[in-house]
Amino acid sequence: MRQCFIDTNLLVYANDQREIDKQSRAIEVIQQLMRAQNGMLSIQVLQEYANVAIKKLRQESAVVLRQLKLLESLRVISPNPAMVRRSIEICVSYQVGFWNAGIIAAAESGDADLILSEDLNAGQFYAGIEIINPFSNDFDLTLYIS
């Protein structure tokens, strides 16, 4: 079973009622990964989601806290100094921003096969990890979790 790293935008869309189609897709993907037990995310992703949820989506803190607790059922990759150093290497090697490099470094640390992201270039490989856009029309998660 392939291990899937969830980028922040998936969590944000799952909670954004202004983007109904993306919200529905994001919820479906997250639920499938929870059931299959092959989803992971990082502390950075949780922090970014919490910030956007409170500031931009204007969710109540109690709602965000419940969502964070639920997301803890996924595998959570914690940062360490080696991951920060690796982020810099990825940043230089792939010419991506530091925070995106942090996502890639966390996924690499967790031995992810895929990063589900709308922000990184779909179809590209970073550090041997394939980027998949879960919002593309031809995306079928069952191809990745079986």
DOTORVO-294359 format. One record per atom (N, C-alpha, C): residue number from 1; x, y, z; atom name. Coordinates in Angstrom, 2 decimals, padded with zeros to 5 digits. Each point is the difference from the previous one (the first is absolute). Layout:
  seq        u        v        w  atom
  NUM        X        Y        Z    CA
...
//
This chain:
  seq        u        v        w  atom
    1   000.85  -001.18   000.00     N
    1  -000.85   001.18   000.00    CA
    1   000.89   001.24   000.00     C
    2  -000.30   000.94  -000.87     N
    2   000.79   001.21  -000.12    CA
    2  -000.33   000.97   001.14     C
    3   001.01   000.65   000.50     N
    3  -000.16   000.95   001.09    CA
    3  -000.19   001.40  -000.58     C
    4  -001.07   000.68   000.44     N
    4  -000.39   001.30  -000.55    CA
    4   000.16   001.11   001.02     C
    5   000.76   001.00  -000.36     N
    5   000.18   001.18   000.84    CA
    5  -001.02   001.05  -000.42     C
    6  -000.70   000.57   000.96     N
    6  -001.04   000.99  -000.24    CA
    6   000.57   001.40   000.20     C
    7  -000.09   000.82  -001.04     N
    7   000.44   001.39   000.10    CA
    7  -001.12   000.84   000.62     C
    8   000.35   001.17   000.46     N
    8  -000.92   000.88   000.71    CA
    8  -001.25   000.34  -000.79     C
    9   000.14   000.22  -001.31     N
    9  -001.15   000.45  -000.78    CA
    9  -001.16  -000.99   000.04     C
   10   000.30  -001.28   000.14     N
   10  -001.06  -001.00   000.11    CA
   10  -000.82   000.21   001.27     C
   11   000.67   000.29   001.10     N
   11  -000.70   000.25   001.27    CA
   11  -000.79   001.30  -000.05     C
   12   000.57   001.01  -000.62     N
   12  -000.69   001.28  -000.09    CA
   12  -001.27  -000.15  -000.83     C
   13   000.11  -000.63  -001.17     N
   13  -001.20  -000.18  -000.83    CA
   13  -001.06  -000.86   000.69     C
   14   000.41  -000.96   000.79     N
   14  -000.97  -000.83   000.72    CA
   14  -000.84   000.83   000.96     C
   15   000.50   001.17   000.35     N
   15  -000.70   000.87   000.95    CA
   15  -000.48   001.31  -000.61     C
   16   000.12   000.13  -001.31     N
   16  -000.37   001.25  -000.68    CA
   16  -001.32  -000.17  -000.73     C
   17  -001.05   000.54   000.56     N
   17  -001.34  -000.13  -000.58    CA
   17  -000.19   000.86  -001.24     C
   18   000.95   000.86  -000.31     N
   18  -000.10   000.83  -001.20    CA
   18   000.37  -000.79  -001.25     C
   19   000.69  -001.13   000.17     N
   19   000.46  -000.83  -001.12    CA
   19  -000.65  -001.39   000.14     C
   20  -001.28  -000.08  -000.27     N
   20  -000.78  -001.22   000.26    CA
   20   000.57  -001.24  -000.69     C
   21   000.36   000.10  -001.28     N
   21   000.53  -001.16  -000.73    CA
   21   001.32  -000.46   000.59     C
   22   000.88   000.96   000.26     N
   22   001.30  -000.37   000.59    CA
   22  -000.18  -000.49   001.43     C
   23  -000.95   000.57   000.72     N
   23  -000.26  -000.45   001.36    CA
   23  -000.43  -001.46   000.00     C
   24  -000.91  -000.34  -000.87     N
   24  -000.49  -001.37  -000.09    CA
   24   001.14  -000.97  -000.34     C
   25   000.81   000.35  -000.99     N
   25   001.13  -000.85  -000.40    CA
   25   001.00  -000.15   001.15     C
   26   000.32   001.10   000.66     N
   26   000.98  -000.04   001.09    CA
   26  -000.47  -000.88   001.14     C
   27  -001.26   000.13   000.37     N
   27  -000.55  -000.83   001.08    CA
   27   000.05  -001.47  -000.39     C
   28  -000.38  -000.30  -001.23     N
   28   000.02  -001.39  -000.49    CA
   28   001.41  -000.59   000.06     C
   29   000.98   000.76  -000.46     N
   29   001.39  -000.48  -000.01    CA
   29   000.50  -000.23   001.42     C
   30  -000.22   000.95   000.88     N
   30   000.47  -000.13   001.38    CA
   30  -000.67  -001.19   000.69     C
   31  -001.30  -000.16  -000.21     N
   31  -000.69  -001.15   000.60    CA
   31   000.55  -001.32  -000.53     C
   32   000.25  -000.09  -001.29     N
   32   000.54  -001.24  -000.57    CA
   32   001.38  -000.31   000.57     C
   33   000.83   001.02   000.14     N
   33   001.33  -000.21   000.57    CA
   33  -000.07  -000.43   001.46     C
   34  -000.95   000.55   000.72     N
   34  -000.18  -000.41   001.40    CA
   34  -000.43  -001.46   000.08     C
   35  -000.95  -000.38  -000.85     N
   35  -000.46  -001.40  -000.01    CA
   35   001.12  -000.97  -000.41     C
   36   000.74   000.39  -001.03     N
   36   001.07  -000.88  -000.50    CA
   36   001.24   000.03   000.89     C
   37   000.07   000.97   000.89     N
   37   001.13   000.19   000.92    CA
   37   001.34   000.15  -000.74     C
   38  -000.05   000.74  -001.10     N
   38   001.25   000.27  -000.71    CA
   38   000.20   001.48  -000.28     C
   39  -000.67   000.84   000.78     N
   39   000.17   001.43  -000.12    CA
   39   000.91   000.54   001.09     C
   40   000.74   001.03  -000.35     N
   40   000.86   000.66   000.98    CA
   40   000.04   001.49  -000.29     C
   41   000.38   000.75   001.00     N
   41   000.22   001.43  -000.13    CA
   41   001.05   000.39   001.01     C
   42   000.34   001.26   000.02     N
   42   001.06   000.45   000.91    CA
   42  -000.54   001.04   000.97     C
   43   000.79   000.27   001.00     N
   43  -000.31   001.08   000.94    CA
   43  -000.15   001.31  -000.76     C
   44   000.87   000.25  -000.98     N
   44  -000.08   001.21  -000.81    CA
   44  -001.37   000.11  -000.67     C
   45  -000.50  -001.09  -000.55     N
   45  -001.31  -000.01  -000.66    CA
   45  -001.10   000.32   001.01     C
   46   000.07  -000.59   001.18     N
   46  -001.00   000.28   001.04    CA
   46   000.04   001.47   000.40     C
   47   001.20   000.55   000.14     N
   47   000.13   001.41   000.38    CA
   47  -000.54   000.93  -001.09     C
   48   000.36  -000.29  -001.26     N
   48  -000.49   000.82  -001.10    CA
   48  -001.53  -000.06  -000.09     C
   49  -000.55  -001.22   000.12     N
   49  -001.45  -000.14  -000.04    CA
   49  -000.65   000.82   001.13     C
   50   000.49  -000.13   001.22     N
   50  -000.59   000.71   001.14    CA
   50   000.03   001.51  -000.22     C
   51   001.09   000.50  -000.52     N
   51   000.12   001.42  -000.26    CA
   51  -001.03   000.47  -001.03     C
   52  -000.10  -000.71  -001.13     N
   52  -000.95   000.37  -001.05    CA
   52  -001.44  -000.15   000.50     C
   53  -000.28  -001.08   000.73     N
   53  -001.35  -000.24   000.48    CA
   53  -000.48   001.12   000.92     C
   54   000.88   000.47   000.85     N
   54  -000.39   001.06   000.95    CA
   54  -000.03   001.36  -000.68     C
   55   001.05   000.31  -000.78     N
   55   000.11   001.35  -000.56    CA
   55  -000.82   000.21  -001.27     C
   56   000.05  -000.94  -000.94     N
   56  -000.66   000.22  -001.29    CA
   56  -001.39  -000.63  -000.06     C
   57  -000.14  -001.21   000.54     N
   57  -001.31  -000.65  -000.03    CA
   57  -000.87   000.45   001.17     C
   58   000.62   000.68   000.96     N
   58  -000.69   000.53   001.17    CA
   58  -000.77  -001.07   000.78     C
   59   000.61  -001.17   000.11     N
   59  -000.62  -001.06   000.78    CA
   59   000.24   000.26   001.49     C
   60  -000.95  -000.43   000.79     N
   60   000.14   000.11   001.46    CA
   60   001.17  -000.88   000.45     C
   61   000.69   000.44   001.01     N
   61   001.15  -000.77   000.49    CA
   61  -000.41  -001.40   000.45     C
   62  -001.19  -000.15   000.56     N
   62  -000.45  -001.32   000.43    CA
   62  -000.15  -000.96  -001.19     C
   63  -000.45   000.53  -001.13     N
   63  -000.13  -000.82  -001.22    CA
   63   001.38  -000.41  -000.50     C
   64   000.92   000.94  -000.02     N
   64   001.36  -000.30  -000.46    CA
   64   000.66  -001.02   000.92     C
   65  -000.20   000.14   001.29     N
   65   000.57  -000.96   000.95    CA
   65  -000.57  -001.41  -000.23     C
   66  -001.29  -000.10  -000.27     N
   66  -000.60  -001.31  -000.30    CA
   66   000.57  -000.59  -001.28     C
   67   000.17   000.84  -001.01     N
   67   000.58  -000.47  -001.27    CA
   67   001.43  -000.50   000.21     C
   68   000.77   000.74   000.77     N
   68   001.39  -000.41   000.26    CA
   68   000.03  -001.34   000.73     C
   69  -000.88  -000.18   000.95     N
   69  -000.07  -001.27   000.74    CA
   69  -000.33  -001.15  -000.95     C
   70  -000.95   000.23  -000.90     N
   70  -000.37  -001.01  -000.99    CA
   70   001.18  -000.33  -000.91     C
   71   000.72   001.03  -000.44     N
   71   001.13  -000.20  -000.91    CA
   71   001.16  -000.75   000.65     C
   72   000.03   000.00   001.32     N
   72   001.05  -000.75   000.72    CA
   72  -000.13  -001.50  -000.20     C
   73  -001.13  -000.45  -000.56     N
   73  -000.14  -001.43  -000.28    CA
   73   000.85  -000.41  -001.21     C
   74   000.42   000.99  -000.79     N
   74   000.95  -000.26  -001.08    CA
   74   001.40  -000.07   000.60     C
   75   000.91  -000.53  -000.73     N
   75   001.40  -000.01   000.44    CA
   75   000.53   001.43  -000.07     C
   76   000.55   000.50   001.09     N
   76   000.49   001.37   000.07    CA
   76   001.53  -000.02   000.08     C
   77   000.63   000.66  -000.97     N
   77   001.46   000.10  -000.07    CA
   77   000.43   001.24   000.77     C
   78   000.84  -000.19   001.00     N
   78   000.49   001.11   000.82    CA
   78   001.32   000.52  -000.54     C
   79   000.20   001.30   000.07     N
   79   001.24   000.58  -000.53    CA
   79   001.19  -000.34   000.90     C
   80   001.16   000.04  -000.61     N
   80   001.25  -000.15   000.73    CA
   80   001.07   000.79  -000.75     C
   81   001.15   000.22   000.62     N
   81   001.03   000.81  -000.67    CA
   81   000.43  -000.54  -001.36     C
   82   000.06  -001.31  -000.15     N
   82   000.40  -000.58  -001.29    CA
   82  -001.00   000.35  -001.09     C
   83  -001.28   000.07   000.34     N
   83  -001.02   000.36  -000.99    CA
   83   000.14   001.46  -000.43     C
   84   000.39   000.86   000.91     N
   84   000.22   001.41  -000.36    CA
   84   001.18   000.10  -000.96     C
   85   001.07  -000.72   000.29     N
   85   001.14  -000.01  -000.92    CA
   85  -000.39  -000.57  -001.36     C
   86  -000.78  -001.08   000.02     N
   86  -000.44  -000.63  -001.25    CA
   86  -000.90   000.95  -000.78     C
   87  -000.80   000.81   000.68     N
   87  -000.85   000.99  -000.66    CA
   87   000.85   000.98  -000.81     C
   88   001.11   000.41   000.56     N
   88   000.89   000.92  -000.71    CA
   88   000.58  -000.69  -001.23     C
   89   000.41  -001.25   000.14     N
   89   000.53  -000.74  -001.15    CA
   89  -001.05  -000.12  -001.11     C
   90  -001.22  -000.32   000.38     N
   90  -001.09  -000.15  -000.97    CA
   90  -000.30   001.35  -000.65     C
   91   000.00   001.04   000.79     N
   91  -000.24   001.35  -000.49    CA
   91   001.00   000.35  -001.12     C
   92   001.26  -000.29   000.24     N
   92   001.05   000.30  -000.97    CA
   92  -000.07  -000.94  -001.20     C
   93  -000.16  -001.29   000.24     N
   93   000.00  -001.00  -001.08    CA
   93  -001.17   000.15  -000.96     C
   94  -001.18   000.28   000.53     N
   94  -001.21   000.02  -000.82    CA
   94  -000.56   001.39  -000.25     C
   95   000.67   001.02   000.53     N
   95  -000.45   001.38  -000.19    CA
   95  -001.45   000.21   000.44     C
   96  -000.33  -000.52   001.18     N
   96  -001.31   000.22   000.60    CA
   96   000.17   000.86   001.24     C
   97  -001.07   000.61   000.44     N
   97   000.05   000.82   001.20    CA
   97   000.31  -000.83   001.24     C
   98   000.49   000.66   001.01     N
   98   000.42  -000.71   001.22    CA
   98  -001.13  -000.78   000.64     C
   99  -001.21   000.58   000.08     N
   99  -001.10  -000.69   000.68    CA
   99  -000.48  -001.20  -000.81     C
  100  -000.01   000.09  -001.33     N
  100  -000.32  -001.17  -000.81    CA
  100   001.09  -001.06   000.14     C
  101   001.25   000.44   000.10     N
  101   001.10  -000.94   000.23    CA
  101  -000.18  -000.71   001.34     C
  102  -000.55   000.70   000.99     N
  102  -000.28  -000.63   001.30    CA
  102  -001.04  -001.09  -000.12     C
  103  -000.99   000.21  -000.85     N
  103  -001.03  -001.02  -000.26    CA
  103   000.66  -001.23  -000.62     C
  104   000.83   000.24  -001.00     N
  104   000.68  -001.10  -000.69    CA
  104   000.92  -000.74   000.96     C
  105   000.75   000.72   000.82     N
  105   000.90  -000.63   000.97    CA
  105  -000.77  -000.85   001.00     C
  106  -001.14   000.49   000.45     N
  106  -000.82  -000.77   000.95    CA
  106  -000.53  -001.26  -000.67     C
  107  -000.47   000.14  -001.24     N
  107  -000.50  -001.16  -000.74    CA
  107   001.12  -001.03  -000.20     C
  108   001.18   000.48  -000.32     N
  108   001.15  -000.89  -000.17    CA
  108   000.34  -000.69   001.32     C
  109  -000.04   000.74   001.08     N
  109   000.28  -000.57   001.32    CA
  109  -001.00  -001.09   000.37     C
  110  -001.24   000.17  -000.46     N
  110  -001.05  -000.99   000.28    CA
  110  -000.07  -001.12  -001.02     C
  111   000.96  -000.04  -000.93     N
  111   000.02  -001.01  -001.07    CA
  111  -001.26   000.02  -000.85     C
  112  -000.50   001.20  -000.28     N
  112  -001.18   000.14  -000.85    CA
  112   000.35  -000.32  -001.45     C
  113  -000.97  -000.57  -000.69     N
  113   000.13  -000.25  -001.43    CA
  113  -000.57   001.16  -000.82     C
  114  -001.00   000.67   000.59     N
  114  -000.73   001.07  -000.69    CA
  114  -000.19   001.18   000.94     C
  115  -000.05   001.18  -000.60     N
  115  -000.46   001.19   000.71    CA
  115  -001.25   000.47  -000.73     C
  116  -001.10   000.07   000.72     N
  116  -001.25   000.49  -000.57    CA
  116  -000.04   001.51   000.22     C
  117   000.17   000.75  -001.11     N
  117   000.13   001.44   000.11    CA
  117  -000.49   000.70  -001.26     C
  118  -000.62   001.12   000.20     N
  118  -000.39   000.86  -001.11    CA
  118   001.10   001.03  -000.26     C
  119   000.88   000.19   000.96     N
  119   001.00   001.05  -000.08    CA
  119   001.27  -000.40  -000.74     C
  120   000.42  -001.24   000.11     N
  120   001.20  -000.47  -000.68    CA
  120  -000.37  -000.50  -001.39     C
  121   000.98  -000.17  -000.86     N
  121  -000.24  -000.38  -001.40    CA
  121  -000.41  -001.47  -000.12     C
  122  -001.26  -000.22  -000.37     N
  122  -000.52  -001.36  -000.17    CA
  122   000.82  -000.74  -001.05     C
  123   000.29  -001.27   000.30     N
  123   000.77  -000.83  -000.91    CA
  123   001.49   000.08   000.21     C
  124   000.46   000.99   000.72     N
  124   001.42   000.15   000.26    CA
  124   000.40  -000.85   001.20     C
  125   001.25  -000.38   000.04     N
  125   000.56  -000.73   001.12    CA
  125   000.98   000.91   000.73     C
  126  -000.12   000.08   001.30     N
  126   000.94   000.72   000.86    CA
  126   000.55  -001.02   000.99     C
  127   001.30  -000.16   000.03     N
  127   000.64  -000.95   000.92    CA
  127  -000.63  -001.39  -000.14     C
  128  -000.37  -000.35  -001.22     N
  128  -000.58  -001.32  -000.27    CA
  128  -001.46  -000.15   000.35     C
  129  -000.66   001.09   000.37     N
  129  -001.41  -000.03   000.40    CA
  129  -000.84   000.67  -001.08     C
  130  -001.01  -000.71  -000.48     N
  130  -000.85   000.52  -001.07    CA
  130  -001.03   000.98   000.55     C
  131  -000.21   001.08  -000.74     N
  131  -001.02   000.98   000.36    CA
  131  -001.27  -000.31  -000.78     C
  132  -001.10  -000.10   000.70     N
  132  -001.31  -000.26  -000.59    CA
  132  -000.94   001.12   000.42     C
  133  -000.73   000.57  -000.98     N
  133  -001.00   001.01   000.32    CA
  133  -001.33  -000.71   000.23     C
  134  -000.46  -000.06   001.24     N
  134  -001.25  -000.72   000.29    CA
  134  -001.25   000.69  -000.56     C
  135   000.16   001.21  -000.54     N
  135  -001.14   000.72  -000.53    CA
  135  -000.08  -000.05  -001.53     C
  136   000.94  -000.72  -000.62     N
  136  -000.06  -000.14  -001.46    CA
  136  -001.14  -000.94  -000.38     C
  137  -000.54   000.18  -001.16     N
  137  -001.16  -000.78  -000.44    CA
  137   000.29  -001.49  -000.11     C
  138   001.23  -000.36  -000.29     N
  138   000.32  -001.42  -000.19    CA
  138   000.54  -000.67   001.26     C
  139  -000.06   000.69   001.14     N
  139   000.51  -000.58   001.24    CA
  139  -000.94  -001.08   000.53     C
  140   000.57  -001.15   000.31     N
  140  -000.75  -001.11   000.58    CA
  140   000.85  -000.58   001.14     C
  141  -000.36   000.31   001.23     N
  141   000.79  -000.42   001.15    CA
  141   000.13  -001.51   000.09     C
  142  -000.99  -000.72  -000.46     N
  142   000.07  -001.47   000.11    CA
  142   001.21  -000.55  -000.75     C
  143   000.50   000.74  -000.98     N
  143   001.21  -000.45  -000.71    CA
  143   001.23   000.09   000.89     C
  144  -000.07   000.79   001.05     N
  144   001.17   000.23   000.84    CA
  144  -000.07  -000.68   001.36     C
  145  -001.18  -000.43   000.42     N
  145  -000.08  -000.59   001.34    CA
  145  -000.20  -001.50  -000.02     C
  146  -000.09  -000.61  -001.16     N
  146  -000.20  -001.44  -000.04    CA
  146   001.33  -000.73  -000.04     C
//
